Amino acid sequence: MKLFWVALIAVGPVRVYGLDKKIFVVGSVNWDETTRVERLPKIGETVRARSRSCCAGGKGLNQGIAAVRLGVNGVKFIGRVGNDEAGVQILNEIGDEFDIKVIDKVCTGRGLVTLADDGQVYSVVLPGANFDGWQSRDACTEECSVLLLQREIPDEVNAHYAKLLNPTFCILDIGGSLDAELAAWCKEYVHCIAPNLHELQVLCQETQFTNEEHMIKSARALNFPYVNFTFNNLIHFTRFILLTCGKHGSYLIGRDIVLKQPAFPIDQVIDETGAGDAFRAAFATEIARLGNQNTETLAQALHFAAAAGALAVTRQGAVPSLPTRDQCQKLIIDTKGNFKARNLDLLKKEDTKWEFASRLNSMKARPDLFDKKKHDNTIAWIERQAQIPGLSFVDLNFPQHFQTSSVKQIKAALHKNKLKCGAICLRFPQIEFGQGALTNPNEKIRKKAQDLVLEAGKAAQALETNHVIVWPQFDGYDYPLSVDHFALWTRTVQSFQYICDALPELIISLEYKPTDEKTRYFAIPSAGAAVALAHDVQRVNFGLTIDVGHCLAAGENPAQSMALAASKNLLKGVQLNDWSRFGTEDGLVFGSCNYLAALDVLHVLKKANYDGHLYFDTFPRNEDPVAEADLNIRQVNTLLQRVTGTNFLSSLSKCQAQHDALALLNLVYHDQ
């Protein structure tokens, strides 16, 4: 057996950028056979192929060539290829400049790829020399800056070279073998594991992630101690997960950082086969080039990697699709530096203080207190809300609040009054969607409703909020037997899947409700139904907004509903109010009627580390709306002070441990 050693320096026209530090790639070499089909077959189905093509590939070779094309001064590649026709084809395709030696009596690895018209792929790998050709391993004494490994070769081979080369930064691509757990050597030598979304689910033993926060928490819970490693004479205690999610972008998840990188927009996806390899190689080259791991550098590396991954889907074939540094930089320039990574800052803090928003339409009340002729518009209502002490956010209804004022005008008004947009809330116009919006039986009307949500998403991004709340007021029915319940559910699921996929950077949350005068039976009438919907939607950016009054109307204890949503990492919005009796929709001051339930809500929100803002969805018909909102804020702060007191919490814990209702009532109403 001979070592397959490649100095990948002249693959295509490459501009060298003077990176002196060595990048090593140890991994697979495959001969990829790609079959084109209209769509991927379902289980048990046979589809007709359109064409067949072949080219060099394999995760290792792809990443090595990608690193060269991205301008690295020196790349060393270690791998295996067999003495067969496929091996000869690879040598011919890559070129004569490389010192590639062939291993006798072992077949070259094969990648069997089925490629659909939308760019999605199924892949099956025949390992060949990638697994059977490592009986001998040559020594290497060269200095290694960054090492790229993949699991299309045996783990013991990865371990050997990780220990031998002792790189300052090591990335392990999880793809290739998910049958075995990551071994102990990874904890010592690997600084960054790089799965895709499916591979992360397998690692975390999750069938699916309910939302983005669930995904991040699961990733952080992986049993990987933080590694002490040196890079550019700096000591780092960290471990990263470099996660790719296709059109939903990518993440870099660490102990003290979560960077989210949006995907670059691409006109047409041709072939996704080499995109992940281009992405990881680009990230590695930037880490080596920039030489440190502060937040700014990591974000820059993630941004560059996203550009490489995006370009790689625009051509067919793994190796032919790998971009150059100039091409990546041109894409970044052409998009004007947009689509940059941002720090989600999802680390929870126990002392988080909630901020508040209040119903903007309430500012219409009591026109005798202001000049209605001059102030009956969105900008005037924002200015009126600015008078409320302690108010930080404004939640805007779409499209209603944008009919008298433009996004630009609203943004200027918010800035002028030192307020922020908390969320964009959908209010489907009845004249168009009275028979249903996201569940309308007419596909064209349903699509129009979906597109209205996408327009709301654009407004949200322009106003610098990441939250769109969908209240499907007309999605339901009035009479039993008047709808197909199965079809109603399917349309709801499909609509939210479409919206979440189209707005991957935004949180899309459902505000459920059981009934009102416009829709007697809502399609999603309860917390349980909403959680079941999230299970079927299966999108990490889908969540729930829970309204206290809607819970009361559904016969629910609001705190219990919030706890259920929070336990599934679905609680994205909270709307506070109160009702005087069952069957009414009063929208009264929070805690004014159901004091015990109000304490329960705040206790659950604190226990769940809820970090969103609190929105008062109240209807002060006869009261000064500014004074009413001020009272709501003071009410929450007063109740919160009580429910978080040390003595109260200690006594409450004892009551709850024994399910002692009488002791609880004495604690709340008599023990001060």
C-alpha positions as CSV (number, residue, x, y, z in Angstrom):
1,M,0.0,0.0,0.0
2,K,1.2,3.5,-0.9
3,L,0.2,6.8,0.5
4,F,-1.9,8.9,-1.8
5,W,-0.4,12.4,-1.2
6,V,-1.6,15.4,-3.2
7,A,-0.2,18.9,-3.2
8,L,-3.3,20.5,-4.5
9,I,-1.8,23.8,-5.8
10,A,-2.8,24.2,-9.4
11,V,-6.4,23.0,-9.8
12,G,-7.8,25.4,-12.3
13,P,-6.9,29.1,-12.4
14,V,-6.2,30.1,-8.9
15,R,-5.0,33.4,-7.4
16,V,-2.7,32.7,-4.4
17,Y,-3.3,35.0,-1.4
18,G,-0.1,34.4,0.5
19,L,-1.4,32.1,3.2
20,D,1.7,30.4,4.5
21,K,0.2,28.2,7.1
22,K,-0.6,24.7,5.9
23,I,-4.1,23.3,5.6
24,F,-4.2,19.5,5.7
25,V,-7.1,17.5,4.4
26,V,-7.4,13.8,5.2
27,G,-10.3,12.1,3.6
28,S,-12.1,10.3,0.9
29,V,-11.7,10.2,-2.9
30,N,-14.7,9.0,-4.9
31,W,-15.7,8.6,-8.5
32,D,-19.2,10.2,-8.5
33,E,-21.8,8.8,-10.8
34,T,-24.8,11.2,-11.0
35,T,-28.2,10.2,-12.3
36,R,-30.6,13.1,-13.2
37,V,-34.3,12.7,-12.4
38,E,-37.3,15.0,-12.4
39,R,-37.8,14.4,-8.7
40,L,-36.5,12.1,-6.0
41,P,-38.4,8.8,-5.8
42,K,-40.5,7.9,-2.8
43,I,-40.0,4.7,-0.9
44,G,-40.9,1.8,-3.1
45,E,-41.2,4.0,-6.2
46,T,-39.3,3.8,-9.5
47,V,-38.7,6.9,-11.5
48,R,-37.2,7.3,-15.0
49,A,-33.7,8.8,-15.3
50,R,-33.0,11.6,-17.7
51,S,-29.2,11.4,-18.0
52,R,-26.1,10.1,-16.3
53,S,-22.7,11.8,-15.8
54,C,-19.5,11.1,-13.9
55,C,-16.8,13.2,-12.2
56,A,-14.3,13.1,-9.3
57,G,-15.6,13.7,-5.8
58,G,-15.6,12.5,-2.3
59,K,-15.7,14.8,0.8
60,G,-12.0,14.8,1.2
61,L,-11.0,15.5,-2.4
62,N,-13.8,18.1,-2.6
63,Q,-12.6,20.0,0.4
64,G,-9.0,19.8,-0.6
65,I,-9.6,21.2,-4.1
66,A,-12.0,23.8,-2.6
67,A,-9.2,25.0,-0.3
68,V,-6.9,25.5,-3.2
69,R,-9.4,27.4,-5.3
70,L,-10.1,29.6,-2.3
71,G,-6.5,30.9,-2.5
72,V,-4.6,28.8,0.0
73,N,-0.8,28.9,-0.6
74,G,-0.3,25.3,0.4
75,V,-2.7,22.4,0.8
76,K,-1.7,18.9,1.7
77,F,-4.2,16.1,0.9
78,I,-4.0,12.5,2.3
79,G,-6.2,9.9,0.9
80,R,-6.6,6.6,-1.1
81,V,-7.5,5.7,-4.6
82,G,-7.7,2.2,-6.3
83,N,-5.9,0.8,-9.3
84,D,-9.0,0.7,-11.5
85,E,-10.7,2.6,-14.3
86,A,-12.3,5.0,-11.8
87,G,-8.9,5.8,-10.3
88,V,-7.5,6.5,-13.8
89,Q,-10.5,8.8,-14.6
90,I,-9.8,10.8,-11.4
91,L,-6.1,11.2,-12.3
92,N,-7.1,12.4,-15.7
93,E,-9.7,14.8,-14.4
94,I,-7.6,16.4,-11.7
95,G,-4.4,16.8,-13.9
96,D,-0.8,15.7,-14.1
97,E,0.7,18.2,-11.7
98,F,-0.2,16.1,-8.7
99,D,1.9,13.4,-7.1
100,I,-0.9,10.9,-6.9
101,K,0.0,7.3,-6.3
102,V,-2.4,4.5,-6.8
103,I,-3.0,1.6,-4.4
104,D,-3.1,-1.9,-5.9
105,K,-5.8,-4.5,-5.4
106,V,-8.3,-2.0,-4.0
107,C,-11.2,-0.4,-5.9
108,T,-11.7,3.3,-5.9
109,G,-14.5,4.7,-3.8
110,R,-17.8,5.4,-5.6
111,G,-20.5,8.0,-5.0
112,L,-23.9,7.0,-6.4
113,V,-25.9,10.3,-6.6
114,T,-29.5,10.7,-7.7
115,L,-30.1,14.4,-8.5
116,A,-33.5,16.0,-8.8
117,D,-34.4,19.1,-10.9
118,D,-34.8,21.2,-7.7
119,G,-31.2,20.4,-6.7
120,Q,-32.0,17.9,-4.0
121,V,-30.0,14.7,-3.9
122,Y,-29.9,11.1,-2.6
123,S,-26.4,9.8,-2.1
124,V,-25.0,6.3,-1.5
125,V,-21.3,5.7,-1.0
126,L,-19.3,2.6,-1.8
127,P,-16.2,3.1,0.4
128,G,-13.6,1.0,-1.5
129,A,-10.1,2.3,-0.9
130,N,-11.4,5.0,1.4
131,F,-12.0,2.3,4.0
132,D,-9.9,-0.7,2.8
133,G,-6.6,1.1,1.9
134,W,-5.2,2.3,5.2
135,Q,-3.1,-0.6,6.4
136,S,0.0,1.6,6.3
137,R,0.2,5.3,7.2
138,D,3.2,7.4,6.5
139,A,4.7,9.7,9.1
140,C,4.5,13.5,8.6
141,T,6.4,16.2,10.5
142,E,5.1,19.3,8.7
143,E,3.4,22.0,10.8
144,C,-0.3,22.0,10.4
145,S,-2.5,25.1,11.0
146,V,-5.9,23.7,10.2
147,L,-6.9,20.1,9.6
148,L,-10.1,19.0,7.8
149,L,-11.3,15.5,8.6
150,Q,-14.4,13.5,7.4
151,R,-16.1,10.3,8.4
152,E,-16.0,8.7,4.9
153,I,-12.7,7.1,6.1
154,P,-12.3,5.0,9.3
155,D,-12.4,6.9,12.6
156,E,-9.1,5.3,13.6
157,V,-7.4,6.9,10.5
158,N,-8.8,10.3,11.5
159,A,-7.5,9.8,15.0
160,H,-4.1,8.8,13.8
161,Y,-3.6,12.0,11.7
162,A,-5.2,14.3,14.3
163,K,-2.7,13.1,16.8
164,L,0.2,13.0,14.3
165,L,-0.4,16.5,12.9
166,N,-1.6,18.0,16.1
167,P,-3.3,21.0,14.3
168,T,-4.0,24.3,16.0
169,F,-7.6,24.0,14.7
170,C,-9.3,20.7,13.6
171,I,-12.7,20.4,11.9
172,L,-14.5,17.0,11.7
173,D,-17.2,16.7,9.1
174,I,-19.7,14.4,10.6
175,G,-21.1,13.2,7.2
176,G,-20.2,9.7,6.0
177,S,-20.8,7.6,9.1
178,L,-23.4,8.0,11.8
179,D,-23.4,4.5,13.0
180,A,-20.8,5.0,15.6
181,E,-20.6,7.5,18.4
182,L,-17.8,10.1,18.3
183,A,-14.8,8.5,20.0
184,A,-12.8,9.8,22.9
185,W,-10.0,11.1,20.7
186,C,-12.5,13.7,19.3
187,K,-12.8,15.3,22.7
188,E,-9.1,15.9,22.8
189,Y,-8.2,16.8,19.2
190,V,-11.3,18.1,17.4
191,H,-12.2,21.7,18.0
192,C,-15.2,21.9,15.6
193,I,-17.6,19.2,14.5
194,A,-19.5,20.0,11.3
195,P,-22.9,18.2,10.9
196,N,-25.9,19.1,8.7
197,L,-29.3,19.3,10.3
198,H,-30.1,15.6,9.9
199,E,-26.8,14.6,11.3
200,L,-27.2,16.9,14.3
201,Q,-30.6,15.3,15.0
202,V,-28.9,11.8,15.0
203,L,-26.1,13.0,17.3
204,C,-28.6,14.6,19.7
205,Q,-30.9,11.5,19.4
206,E,-33.8,13.8,18.4
207,T,-36.4,12.7,15.7
208,Q,-36.8,16.4,15.0
209,F,-36.2,19.9,16.4
210,T,-39.4,21.8,17.2
211,N,-37.7,25.2,16.7
212,E,-34.5,27.0,16.5
213,E,-34.0,27.3,20.3
214,H,-34.6,23.6,20.7
215,M,-32.0,22.9,18.1
216,I,-29.4,25.1,19.7
217,K,-30.0,23.8,23.2
218,S,-29.7,20.2,21.9
219,A,-26.5,21.0,20.2
220,R,-25.0,22.6,23.3
221,A,-26.1,19.5,25.3
222,L,-23.8,17.2,23.3
223,N,-21.3,15.5,25.7
224,F,-18.2,17.5,24.5
225,P,-16.1,19.1,27.2
226,Y,-14.5,22.4,26.1
227,V,-11.1,22.0,24.7
228,N,-8.0,24.0,25.8
229,F,-6.1,24.7,22.6
230,T,-3.6,27.3,21.4
231,F,-4.1,29.4,18.2
232,N,-1.8,32.3,17.4
233,N,-0.4,32.1,21.0
234,L,-3.8,32.6,22.5
235,I,-5.4,30.0,24.8
236,H,-9.0,29.1,24.0
237,F,-11.5,27.1,25.9
238,T,-14.2,26.3,23.4
239,R,-15.8,23.8,21.1
240,F,-17.8,24.8,18.1
241,I,-20.6,23.1,16.2
242,L,-20.6,24.3,12.5
243,L,-24.1,23.4,11.4
244,T,-25.4,23.7,7.8
245,C,-29.2,23.8,7.2
246,G,-29.3,24.3,3.4
247,K,-31.6,27.2,2.3
248,H,-32.2,28.0,6.0
249,G,-28.5,29.0,6.4
250,S,-25.9,27.9,8.9
251,Y,-25.0,28.3,12.5
252,L,-21.8,28.4,14.6
253,I,-22.7,27.2,18.0
254,G,-20.3,27.5,20.9
255,R,-20.3,27.9,24.7
256,D,-20.5,31.7,24.7
257,I,-21.7,32.3,21.1
258,V,-24.4,31.5,18.6
259,L,-23.8,32.9,15.2
260,K,-26.6,32.6,12.6
261,Q,-25.7,33.0,8.9
262,P,-28.5,33.4,6.4
263,A,-28.1,31.6,3.0
264,F,-27.2,33.8,0.0
265,P,-30.1,34.1,-2.5
266,I,-29.5,31.9,-5.6
267,D,-31.6,32.1,-8.7
268,Q,-31.5,28.4,-9.5
269,V,-30.2,25.4,-7.5
270,I,-28.6,23.0,-10.0
271,D,-26.8,20.5,-7.7
272,E,-26.3,20.5,-3.9
273,T,-23.7,17.7,-3.9
274,G,-20.6,19.7,-3.2
275,A,-22.1,22.6,-1.3
276,G,-21.3,21.4,2.2
277,D,-17.7,20.6,1.2
278,A,-17.2,24.1,-0.3
279,F,-18.8,25.7,2.8
280,R,-16.5,23.8,5.3
281,A,-13.4,24.3,3.2
282,A,-14.1,28.1,3.0
283,F,-14.7,28.3,6.7
284,A,-11.4,26.5,7.4
285,T,-9.4,28.7,5.0
286,E,-10.7,31.9,6.6
287,I,-9.9,30.6,10.1
288,A,-6.4,29.9,8.9
289,R,-6.1,33.2,7.1
290,L,-7.5,35.4,9.9
291,G,-5.7,33.6,12.7
292,N,-8.0,34.0,15.7
293,Q,-11.5,33.2,17.0
294,N,-13.1,36.3,18.2
295,T,-16.7,36.9,17.4
296,E,-16.0,39.3,14.5
297,T,-13.6,36.8,12.9
298,L,-15.9,33.9,13.3
299,A,-18.7,35.8,11.8
300,Q,-16.5,36.8,8.8
301,A,-15.5,33.2,8.3
302,L,-19.1,32.1,8.4
303,H,-20.1,34.8,5.9
304,F,-17.4,33.8,3.5
305,A,-18.3,30.1,3.9
306,A,-22.0,30.8,3.1
307,A,-20.9,32.5,-0.2
308,A,-18.8,29.5,-1.2
309,G,-21.7,27.1,-0.4
310,A,-24.2,29.2,-2.3
311,L,-22.0,29.3,-5.5
312,A,-21.4,25.5,-5.3
313,V,-25.1,24.7,-5.9
314,T,-25.1,26.6,-9.2
315,R,-23.2,24.0,-11.3
316,Q,-23.5,20.3,-11.6
317,G,-20.8,18.0,-10.2
318,A,-19.0,18.2,-6.9
319,V,-15.5,19.3,-8.1
320,P,-16.6,21.4,-11.1
321,S,-18.9,23.4,-8.8
322,L,-16.3,24.4,-6.3
323,P,-15.8,28.2,-6.4
324,T,-12.7,30.4,-6.3
325,R,-12.0,33.1,-3.8
326,D,-12.6,35.8,-6.4
327,Q,-16.0,34.4,-7.2
328,C,-16.9,34.3,-3.5
329,Q,-15.8,37.9,-2.9
330,K,-17.7,39.0,-6.0
331,L,-20.9,37.5,-4.6
332,I,-20.4,39.2,-1.3
333,I,-19.8,42.5,-3.1
334,D,-22.8,42.0,-5.5
335,T,-25.0,41.5,-2.5
336,K,-23.6,44.7,-0.9
337,G,-22.3,43.0,2.2
338,N,-25.8,41.8,3.2
339,F,-26.7,38.4,4.5
340,K,-24.0,38.6,7.2
341,A,-23.9,36.4,10.3
342,R,-25.4,37.8,13.5
343,N,-25.0,36.8,17.1
344,L,-28.3,35.4,18.4
345,D,-27.1,35.9,22.0
346,L,-29.4,33.2,23.1
347,L,-27.6,32.6,26.5
348,K,-30.3,33.0,29.2
349,K,-29.7,35.3,32.1
350,E,-31.5,34.8,35.3
351,D,-31.9,38.6,35.9
352,T,-33.4,39.3,32.5
353,K,-35.9,42.2,32.8
354,W,-38.9,42.1,30.6
355,E,-39.7,44.9,28.3
356,F,-43.3,45.9,27.3
357,A,-45.5,46.7,24.3
358,S,-49.2,47.7,24.3
359,R,-52.0,47.4,21.8
360,L,-51.5,50.2,19.3
361,N,-55.1,50.4,18.3
362,S,-56.0,51.2,22.0
363,M,-54.5,54.6,21.3
364,K,-57.7,55.4,19.3
365,A,-59.7,55.4,22.5
366,R,-60.8,58.5,24.2
367,P,-60.5,60.9,21.2
368,D,-61.7,63.6,23.6
369,L,-58.2,63.6,25.0
370,F,-56.5,64.5,21.7
371,D,-57.3,66.1,18.4
372,K,-58.6,63.1,16.4
373,K,-58.6,64.9,13.1
374,K,-54.9,65.5,13.3
375,H,-53.9,62.3,15.0
376,D,-56.0,59.5,13.6
377,N,-53.1,57.6,12.0
378,T,-50.3,55.1,12.8
379,I,-47.7,57.8,13.3
380,A,-49.9,59.7,15.8
381,W,-50.7,56.5,17.7
382,I,-47.0,55.7,18.0
383,E,-46.4,59.2,19.3
384,R,-49.2,58.7,21.9
385,Q,-47.6,55.4,23.0
386,A,-44.3,57.1,23.5
387,Q,-46.0,58.9,26.5
388,I,-46.3,55.6,28.3
389,P,-43.6,55.2,31.0
390,G,-41.6,52.0,30.7
391,L,-42.9,51.1,27.2
392,S,-40.1,49.9,24.8
393,F,-41.8,48.2,21.9
394,V,-44.6,48.7,19.4
395,D,-46.3,45.7,17.8
396,L,-47.8,46.7,14.5
397,N,-50.8,45.1,12.6
398,F,-50.2,44.2,9.0
399,P,-51.4,45.5,6.6
400,Q,-53.7,47.8,8.5
401,H,-51.1,50.0,10.2
402,F,-49.2,50.3,7.0
403,Q,-52.1,51.7,5.0
404,T,-51.8,55.3,6.3
405,S,-48.0,55.3,6.8
406,S,-45.1,53.8,4.9
407,V,-42.5,51.5,6.4
408,K,-40.0,54.3,6.1
409,Q,-42.3,56.7,8.0
410,I,-43.0,54.2,10.7
411,K,-39.3,53.4,11.2
412,A,-38.6,57.1,11.5
413,A,-41.4,57.6,14.0
414,L,-40.1,54.7,16.1
415,H,-36.6,56.1,16.1
416,K,-37.8,59.6,16.9
417,N,-39.8,58.4,19.9
418,K,-37.0,56.0,21.1
419,L,-39.2,52.9,20.5
420,K,-38.6,49.6,18.7
421,C,-40.7,47.3,16.7
422,G,-41.5,44.2,18.7
423,A,-43.4,42.2,16.2
424,I,-45.5,42.4,13.0
425,C,-49.0,40.9,13.6
426,L,-51.1,39.6,10.7
427,R,-54.6,40.8,10.4
428,F,-56.1,39.2,7.3
429,P,-58.7,41.6,5.6
430,Q,-62.2,40.0,5.9
431,I,-63.3,41.2,2.5
432,E,-60.7,38.9,0.8
433,F,-60.3,36.1,3.4
434,G,-63.6,35.9,5.2
435,Q,-64.0,32.3,4.0
436,G,-60.5,31.4,5.1
437,A,-57.0,32.6,4.7
438,L,-54.3,30.0,5.1
439,T,-56.9,27.2,5.0
440,N,-59.1,28.7,2.2
441,P,-60.3,25.9,-0.1
442,N,-59.4,28.1,-3.1
443,E,-55.7,27.5,-3.8
444,K,-55.3,31.0,-5.3
445,I,-56.8,32.8,-2.3
446,R,-54.7,30.5,0.0
447,K,-51.6,31.5,-1.9
448,K,-52.5,35.2,-1.6
449,A,-52.8,34.8,2.1
450,Q,-49.4,33.2,2.3
451,D,-47.9,35.9,0.2
452,L,-49.4,38.5,2.6
453,V,-47.5,36.9,5.4
454,L,-44.3,37.1,3.3
455,E,-45.0,40.8,2.8
456,A,-45.4,41.2,6.5
457,G,-42.0,39.4,6.8
458,K,-40.4,42.1,4.6
459,A,-41.9,44.8,6.8
460,A,-40.5,43.0,9.9
461,Q,-37.0,42.9,8.4
462,A,-37.2,46.6,7.4
463,L,-38.2,47.5,11.0
464,E,-35.5,45.3,12.4
465,T,-37.7,42.8,14.2
466,N,-37.4,39.0,13.7
467,H,-40.9,38.1,14.8
468,V,-44.1,37.7,12.7
469,I,-47.2,36.7,14.6
470,V,-50.0,35.1,12.6
471,W,-53.5,35.3,14.0
472,P,-55.7,33.2,11.6
473,Q,-58.9,34.9,12.5
474,F,-60.9,33.5,9.6
475,D,-59.3,30.0,9.5
476,G,-62.0,27.8,10.8
477,Y,-65.8,27.3,10.4
478,D,-69.1,28.1,12.0
479,Y,-71.1,24.9,11.7
480,P,-70.1,21.3,12.4
481,L,-69.9,19.1,9.3
482,S,-69.3,22.2,7.1
483,V,-65.6,21.5,6.5
484,D,-63.3,18.5,5.9
485,H,-61.3,18.5,9.1
486,F,-58.5,16.5,7.6
487,A,-58.1,18.9,4.7
488,L,-58.3,21.9,7.1
489,W,-55.4,20.5,9.1
490,T,-53.3,19.7,6.1
491,R,-53.7,23.1,4.6
492,T,-52.7,24.7,7.9
493,V,-49.6,22.6,8.1
494,Q,-48.6,23.2,4.5
495,S,-49.2,26.9,4.7
496,F,-47.0,27.3,7.8
497,Q,-44.3,25.1,6.2
498,Y,-44.3,27.3,3.1
499,I,-44.1,30.5,5.2
500,C,-41.3,29.3,7.5
501,D,-39.3,28.1,4.5
502,A,-39.7,31.4,2.7
503,L,-38.8,33.5,5.8
504,P,-36.0,31.4,7.5
505,E,-34.5,34.4,9.2
506,L,-37.7,35.2,11.1
507,I,-39.7,33.6,13.9
508,I,-43.2,32.7,12.6
509,S,-45.5,32.2,15.6
510,L,-49.2,31.2,15.7
511,E,-51.6,33.0,18.0
512,Y,-54.3,30.4,18.5
513,K,-57.9,31.2,19.7
514,P,-60.9,28.9,20.3
515,T,-63.7,31.1,19.0
516,D,-65.0,34.5,18.3
517,E,-67.9,36.1,16.4
518,K,-66.0,35.9,13.1
519,T,-65.1,32.2,13.4
520,R,-67.1,30.0,15.8
521,Y,-64.6,27.1,15.6
522,F,-61.0,27.9,14.9
523,A,-58.8,25.5,13.0
524,I,-56.3,25.6,15.9
525,P,-58.4,26.2,19.0
526,S,-56.2,25.2,21.9
527,A,-52.6,24.9,23.2
528,G,-52.6,21.2,22.6
529,A,-53.7,21.6,19.0
530,A,-51.1,24.3,18.6
531,V,-48.3,22.1,19.9
532,A,-49.5,19.3,17.7
533,L,-49.4,21.7,14.7
534,A,-45.8,22.5,15.6
535,H,-44.9,18.8,15.6
536,D,-46.3,18.5,12.0
537,V,-44.9,21.7,10.7
538,Q,-41.4,20.6,11.7
539,R,-39.7,24.0,11.2
540,V,-37.1,25.4,13.6
541,N,-38.4,28.9,13.1
542,F,-42.0,28.1,14.0
543,G,-43.4,28.9,17.4
544,L,-46.5,30.0,19.4
545,T,-47.7,33.3,20.8
546,I,-50.1,32.7,23.8
547,D,-52.8,35.2,24.7
548,V,-54.2,35.0,28.3
549,G,-57.7,35.9,27.1
550,H,-57.6,33.2,24.4
551,C,-56.6,30.6,27.0
552,L,-59.4,31.6,29.3
553,A,-61.9,31.4,26.4
554,A,-60.6,27.9,25.6
555,G,-61.1,26.8,29.3
556,E,-57.4,26.7,29.8
557,N,-55.2,27.9,32.7
558,P,-52.9,30.3,30.8
559,A,-49.9,29.4,32.9
560,Q,-50.3,25.7,32.1
561,S,-50.6,26.5,28.4
562,M,-47.5,28.6,28.5
563,A,-45.6,25.9,30.4
564,L,-46.6,23.3,27.8
565,A,-45.3,25.6,25.0
566,A,-42.1,26.5,26.8
567,S,-41.4,22.8,27.6
568,K,-41.4,22.2,23.8
569,N,-39.3,25.4,23.2
570,L,-42.2,26.9,21.3
571,L,-43.1,30.0,23.5
572,K,-42.2,33.0,21.3
573,G,-44.7,35.6,22.3
574,V,-46.9,36.4,25.3
575,Q,-50.0,38.7,25.3
576,L,-51.4,39.8,28.7
577,N,-55.0,40.9,29.5
578,D,-57.9,39.7,31.7
579,W,-61.5,38.7,31.3
580,S,-64.3,39.3,33.8
581,R,-66.2,36.0,33.1
582,F,-66.2,33.1,30.8
583,G,-67.5,33.8,27.3
584,T,-66.5,37.5,27.3
585,E,-63.6,39.1,25.6
586,D,-63.1,42.2,27.8
587,G,-59.4,42.8,27.4
588,L,-59.1,44.2,30.9
589,V,-56.0,45.2,32.9
590,F,-53.8,42.1,33.5
591,G,-54.6,40.5,36.9
592,S,-57.6,42.7,37.6
593,C,-60.0,39.8,37.6
594,N,-58.0,36.6,37.8
595,Y,-55.3,37.5,40.3
596,L,-54.2,34.0,41.1
597,A,-53.9,33.1,37.4
598,A,-51.9,36.2,36.8
599,L,-49.4,35.2,39.5
600,D,-49.2,31.7,38.0
601,V,-48.4,33.2,34.5
602,L,-45.5,35.3,35.8
603,H,-44.2,32.4,37.9
604,V,-44.2,30.1,34.9
605,L,-42.6,32.7,32.6
606,K,-39.8,33.3,35.0
607,K,-39.3,29.6,35.6
608,A,-39.2,29.0,31.8
609,N,-36.6,31.9,31.3
610,Y,-39.0,33.5,28.8
611,D,-36.9,36.3,27.2
612,G,-39.4,37.9,24.8
613,H,-41.3,41.1,25.5
614,L,-44.7,41.2,27.1
615,Y,-47.6,42.7,25.0
616,F,-50.7,44.1,26.6
617,D,-53.6,43.1,24.4
618,T,-56.2,45.2,26.2
619,F,-59.3,47.3,25.2
620,P,-59.6,50.5,27.3
621,R,-62.9,51.7,25.8
622,N,-63.6,54.2,28.5
623,E,-60.2,54.7,30.1
624,D,-57.3,56.9,29.1
625,P,-55.3,54.4,27.1
626,V,-52.0,55.9,28.1
627,A,-52.8,55.7,31.8
628,E,-54.2,52.1,31.3
629,A,-51.0,50.9,29.7
630,D,-49.0,52.5,32.4
631,L,-51.1,50.7,35.0
632,N,-50.5,47.4,33.2
633,I,-46.8,47.8,33.3
634,R,-46.9,48.7,37.0
635,Q,-49.2,45.8,37.7
636,V,-46.8,43.3,36.1
637,N,-43.8,44.7,38.0
638,T,-45.8,44.6,41.3
639,L,-47.0,41.1,40.8
640,L,-43.5,40.0,39.7
641,Q,-41.9,41.4,42.7
642,R,-44.2,39.3,44.9
643,V,-44.0,36.1,43.0
644,T,-40.2,36.2,42.8
645,G,-39.6,37.0,46.5
646,T,-37.3,34.6,48.3
647,N,-39.8,33.8,51.1
648,F,-42.7,33.5,48.7
649,L,-40.8,31.1,46.4
650,S,-39.8,29.0,49.4
651,S,-43.3,28.7,50.7
652,L,-44.7,28.2,47.2
653,S,-42.3,25.3,46.5
654,K,-43.6,23.5,49.6
655,C,-47.3,24.1,48.6
656,Q,-46.7,22.8,45.1
657,A,-44.7,19.8,46.4
658,Q,-47.7,18.7,48.4
659,H,-50.4,20.0,46.0
660,D,-51.7,21.9,49.1
661,A,-54.3,24.3,47.7
662,L,-55.4,25.7,51.1
663,A,-51.8,26.5,52.1
664,L,-51.4,28.2,48.7
665,L,-54.5,30.4,49.2
666,N,-53.3,31.4,52.7
667,L,-49.9,32.2,51.2
668,V,-51.3,34.4,48.4
669,Y,-54.2,36.1,50.2
670,H,-53.3,36.2,53.9
671,D,-49.5,35.8,54.4
672,Q,-47.9,39.1,53.5
